[in-house]
Amino acid sequence: MLHPTAAVDASEEGNPIFAMAFNHQKRQYYACSDGVHVKIFQLGSNYTKERILERKQLARLAQSAGGDV
């Protein structure tokens, strides 16, 4: 079972996040928005490097949902 490793608020009000994006060229950057505010975070290497067996777990999830990784 997968669990989130961190939670972030896009706004001080704690509104839900409606959009998020990763920078594929600079993987340490992550942006999210609640539809009004946009925040950009610089992530540490714990969040940007693939862990052992992570790809296999994602493939299993995608397969069970009828998709492909």
C-alpha positions in Angstrom: 0.0 0.0 0.0 1.3 3.5 -0.9 1.1 6.4 1.6 1.9 10.1 1.0 5.3 11.1 2.3 4.4 14.8 2.7 1.4 17.1 2.5 1.5 20.7 1.3 -1.1 23.5 1.2 -1.4 25.6 -1.9 -2.8 28.5 0.1 -2.8 29.7 3.7 -6.6 28.9 3.7 -5.8 25.2 3.2 -7.8 25.0 0.0 -7.6 21.8 -2.1 -5.1 21.6 -4.8 -6.7 21.6 -8.3 -3.5 21.6 -10.4 0.1 20.4 -10.0 3.1 20.1 -12.3 6.6 18.8 -12.2 9.5 20.3 -14.2 10.9 17.4 -16.2 14.2 19.2 -16.9 14.7 20.3 -13.3 13.1 17.6 -11.3 13.6 19.3 -7.9 10.8 21.8 -8.8 7.1 21.2 -8.2 4.2 23.7 -8.6 0.7 23.5 -7.4 -2.4 25.7 -7.4 -5.7 26.0 -5.7 -7.1 27.9 -8.6 -6.2 31.3 -7.1 -2.7 30.9 -5.7 0.3 29.1 -7.3 3.2 27.9 -5.1 6.5 26.5 -6.4 8.4 24.1 -4.1 12.0 23.0 -4.3 12.0 19.3 -3.4 14.9 17.4 -1.8 16.5 14.4 -3.4 14.2 12.1 -1.2 11.3 13.2 -3.5 13.1 13.3 -6.8 15.0 10.0 -7.1 13.3 6.8 -7.9 13.5 4.2 -5.1 14.1 0.5 -5.5 11.0 -1.4 -6.6 9.0 1.9 -7.0 8.6 1.4 -10.8 7.3 -2.2 -10.2 4.7 -0.9 -7.7 3.5 1.8 -10.1 3.3 -0.8 -12.9 1.1 -3.0 -10.6 -1.2 -0.1 -9.8 -1.5 0.9 -13.4 -2.2 -2.7 -14.5 -4.9 -3.1 -11.8 -6.5 0.1 -13.1 -6.3 -1.1 -16.7 -3.5 1.3 -17.7 0.2 1.3 -18.5 3.3 2.9 -17.0 
